[in-house]
Amino acid sequence: MGTSKSYEGPKDRTPLLPSWAFPEPGSEELTLESPNSPVELPSVPPVEGSMNWRSSKTSLGKAVSSGGGRSVFAKPGRNYVRALGGARKAAKTSRTGRSTTAAIGQFLTNVGNRGINGALESLGLSTFVGKDAETVFAAISNALAPVGSSREEAIARKAVNEALENLYEQYVLDGGDITKLDQMGAQEVGKAIETVVSSYIYNRWLGELEIVLESKAVSIKDAIRLERDMKEYIRECVRLDMQGVNVLTMDWNGSSGQQFIEKIFIEAYSILEEAQ
């Protein structure tokens, strides 16, 4: 995509996130100046030699023209994964996504087994034990997520922060007691992993919207609606099969953990590729 813009740093477009979820000071963020302002998004480069990228862009353009809705994203999703070279190649090239999934998986496993304070110690964050929830979550985010200096790192950082945001809202928000995370079990850890994978895939695909949105002069209001529908569609596609897998005994950084992560990324991209 020769007209694509180079990556200019992470942009967090969700103003309701807690302060710890935003990029480090000094990184560039998107400013919503008016409902009709153009949207600038990081681009996903085409796979060399792929003949499907134009088809992916065209079908996504039709989805934009139709006004969105989850049902219209099946064909663009198929074309997008095929443009990446298929599910296996898409998973293979999701290196930062896989490594970030391993990091948060290992941390949450430690929370499930040792409690939040033990997990903080295992992450080298013992100095944050006993501090307020937002400070602790900010430290966890910075420890687990890449800084966001590249497009791929920014995508992975958003995925980690979305999973942490969900945990913050579910366990901590009402009372501010971070030790409630000690109640997490295998099901909750699995859901958090699911969130990381779906968020990573969503934000990676979102880059393909850049030229489509620019060419069709879509307002920020319409773009947010389209992104919401697109995100929900991917969430429905990414329903990971955790049966027979004990995430609380998984060595996420070992060979079995790496194989499991690769498997769930392949499965997620395969469902997106085969959806009707």
C-alpha positions in Angstrom: 0.0 0.0 0.0 2.2 2.7 -1.3 0.1 5.5 0.0 0.1 4.3 3.6 1.5 6.6 6.2 4.4 5.6 8.3 3.7 4.7 12.0 3.8 7.8 14.2 3.5 6.3 17.7 0.7 4.8 19.7 -2.7 6.4 19.7 -5.3 5.5 22.4 -8.7 6.5 21.2 -10.7 5.3 24.3 -11.1 8.2 26.7 -12.9 6.1 29.3 -9.9 3.9 30.1 -8.3 4.4 33.5 -5.2 6.5 33.5 -2.8 3.6 33.9 -4.0 2.2 30.5 -2.7 5.1 28.4 0.7 5.2 26.7 3.7 6.6 28.6 4.1 10.4 28.6 5.6 11.7 25.4 3.9 9.2 23.1 1.5 10.7 20.5 -2.3 10.3 21.1 -5.2 10.9 18.8 -7.1 14.1 19.6 -10.8 14.1 18.8 -11.3 17.6 17.7 -14.7 17.3 16.0 -17.2 14.6 15.1 -16.3 15.0 11.4 -12.6 15.0 11.8 -10.7 12.5 9.6 -9.3 9.4 11.3 -5.6 8.5 11.0 -4.7 5.0 11.8 -1.5 2.9 11.6 -1.4 0.8 8.4 -0.8 -2.9 8.0 1.6 -3.5 5.2 0.6 -6.1 2.5 2.1 -9.5 2.4 4.7 -9.6 -0.4 3.4 -11.6 -3.3 -0.2 -11.7 -2.1 -2.9 -11.2 -4.6 -5.6 -11.0 -1.9 -4.8 -7.6 -0.4 -6.7 -5.6 -3.0 -9.7 -7.9 -2.5 -9.4 -7.4 1.3 -9.4 -3.7 0.9 -12.3 -3.7 -1.5 -14.5 -5.9 0.6 -13.8 -3.8 3.7 -14.7 -0.7 1.7 -18.1 -2.3 0.9 -18.6 -3.0 4.6 -17.9 0.7 5.3 -20.3 1.8 2.6 -23.1 -0.5 3.9 -23.0 1.1 7.3 -21.3 -1.7 9.1 -23.0 -4.2 11.3 -21.3 -7.5 12.5 -22.8 -9.6 9.6 -20.9 -7.6 6.9 -17.4 -8.4 8.3 -17.3 -12.1 7.4 -16.0 -11.6 3.8 -13.6 -8.8 4.7 -12.3 -11.1 7.5 -11.7 -14.0 5.1 -10.0 -11.8 2.6 -7.9 -10.1 5.3 -6.5 -13.4 6.7 -5.9 -14.7 3.1 -4.0 -11.5 2.4 -1.8 -12.3 5.3 -1.0 -15.6 3.7 -3.6 -17.7 5.6 -4.2 -18.5 9.2 -0.8 -20.3 9.9 1.2 -17.5 8.4 -0.9 -14.8 10.1 -0.2 -16.6 13.4 3.5 -17.0 12.7 3.8 -13.3 11.9 2.0 -12.3 15.1 5.3 -12.5 17.1 4.7 -9.6 19.4 1.1 -10.8 20.0 2.3 -14.3 20.9 5.1 -13.1 23.3 2.7 -10.6 25.0 0.1 -13.4 25.4 2.8 -15.5 27.1 3.7 -12.7 29.4 0.2 -11.9 30.6 -0.6 -15.6 30.7 2.3 -16.3 33.1 1.5 -13.3 35.2 -2.2 -14.3 35.6 -1.3 -17.9 36.3 0.9 -16.6 39.2 -2.1 -14.5 40.4 -4.3 -17.6 40.4 -1.7 -19.7 42.2 0.1 -17.2 44.5 -2.3 -14.2 44.8 -1.7 -10.8 43.4 1.1 -9.9 45.9 3.0 -13.1 45.0 2.5 -12.4 41.3 3.9 -8.9 41.7 6.9 -10.3 43.4 7.5 -12.8 40.6 7.3 -9.9 38.1 9.9 -7.9 40.0 7.3 -5.5 41.3 7.5 -6.2 45.0 7.9 -2.5 45.7 4.3 -2.0 44.5 2.8 -4.4 47.0 0.3 -2.5 49.2 0.1 0.6 46.9 -3.2 1.9 45.4 -4.8 -0.1 42.6 -4.2 2.4 39.8 -0.5 2.6 40.6 -0.2 -1.2 40.7 -2.1 -1.7 37.4 0.1 1.0 35.8 3.2 -1.0 36.9 1.7 -4.3 35.7 0.9 -2.7 32.3 4.4 -1.3 31.9 6.0 -4.6 32.9 3.9 -6.8 30.6 3.3 -4.6 27.6 5.8 -3.3 25.1 6.4 0.5 25.2 4.5 1.0 21.9 7.4 2.5 19.9 6.4 0.6 16.8 3.0 -0.3 15.2 3.3 -3.9 16.3 4.2 -3.0 19.9 1.4 -0.5 20.1 -1.1 -3.2 19.0 0.2 -5.6 21.7 0.1 -2.9 24.3 -3.5 -2.1 23.5 -4.3 -5.9 23.9 -2.7 -6.1 27.3 -4.4 -3.0 28.5 -7.8 -4.1 27.4 -7.4 -7.4 29.3 -6.2 -5.5 32.4 -9.0 -3.0 32.1 -11.5 -5.8 32.1 -9.9 -7.3 35.2 -9.8 -3.8 36.9 -13.6 -3.3 36.2 -14.5 -6.8 37.3 -12.5 -7.1 40.5 -11.2 -3.7 41.6 -13.2 -0.8 40.5 -16.0 -0.8 43.1 -13.9 -1.0 46.2 -10.3 -0.4 45.0 -9.2 -3.6 46.7 -6.7 -5.2 44.3 -6.4 -8.4 46.5 -9.8 -9.4 45.0 -7.8 -10.6 42.0 -6.8 -13.5 44.3 -10.3 -14.9 43.5 -9.3 -15.5 39.9 -9.6 -19.1 38.7 -8.8 -20.9 35.5 -12.0 -19.7 33.8 -11.1 -16.0 34.5 -7.5 -16.5 33.4 -8.8 -18.1 30.2 -11.1 -15.2 29.5 -8.3 -12.7 29.9 -6.2 -14.7 27.4 -9.1 -14.7 25.0 -9.3 -10.9 25.4 -5.6 -10.4 24.6 -5.8 -12.6 21.4 -9.0 -11.0 20.1 -7.8 -7.4 20.9 -4.5 -8.1 19.2 -6.2 -9.5 16.0 -8.7 -6.6 16.0 -6.1 -3.9 16.3 -3.9 -5.5 13.7 -6.8 -5.7 11.3 -7.9 -2.1 12.2 -4.8 -0.8 10.4 -6.3 -1.9 7.1 -9.1 0.6 7.7 -6.8 3.6 7.2 -7.0 4.0 3.4 -10.6 2.9 3.3 -11.7 5.4 5.8 -9.6 8.2 4.2 -11.0 7.5 0.7 -14.6 7.4 1.9 -14.3 10.4 4.2 -15.8 8.6 7.2 -16.3 10.8 10.2 -14.9 9.8 13.6 -18.5 9.1 14.8 -19.0 6.6 12.0 -15.5 5.2 12.4 -16.1 4.5 16.1 -19.3 2.7 15.2 -17.6 0.6 12.5 -14.8 -0.2 14.8 -17.2 -1.3 17.6 -19.0 -3.6 15.2 -15.8 -5.0 13.9 -14.4 -5.6 17.4 -17.6 -7.4 18.4 -17.4 -9.6 15.3 -13.8 -10.6 16.1 -14.7 -11.3 19.7 -17.4 -13.7 18.5 -14.9 -15.4 16.2 -12.2 -15.7 19.0 -13.8 -18.2 21.3 -10.8 -20.3 22.4 -11.2 -24.0 23.2 -9.7 -24.3 26.7 -11.1 -27.8 27.3 -8.4 -30.1 28.6 -6.0 -27.2 29.3 -5.2 -26.2 32.8 -4.1 -22.6 32.4 -3.1 -22.5 36.1 -0.4 -25.1 35.6 0.7 -23.9 32.2 4.3 -22.9 31.7 3.6 -20.1 29.3 7.3 -19.5 28.6 8.1 -23.1 28.1 7.8 -25.2 24.9 4.3 -26.5 25.8 3.1 -22.9 26.5 4.5 -21.6 23.3 2.9 -24.4 21.3 -0.4 -23.7 23.0 -0.2 -20.0 22.2 0.6 -20.7 18.5 -2.3 -23.1 18.4 -4.8 -20.6 19.7 -3.6 -17.9 17.3 -4.0 -20.3 14.4 -7.4 -21.3 15.6 -8.5 -17.7 15.9 -7.3 -16.7 12.5 -8.8 -19.9 11.0 -12.2 -19.1 12.4 -11.9 -15.6 11.0 -10.8 -17.0 7.6 -13.6 -19.5 7.4 -16.5 -17.5 8.8 -19.6 -17.2 6.6 
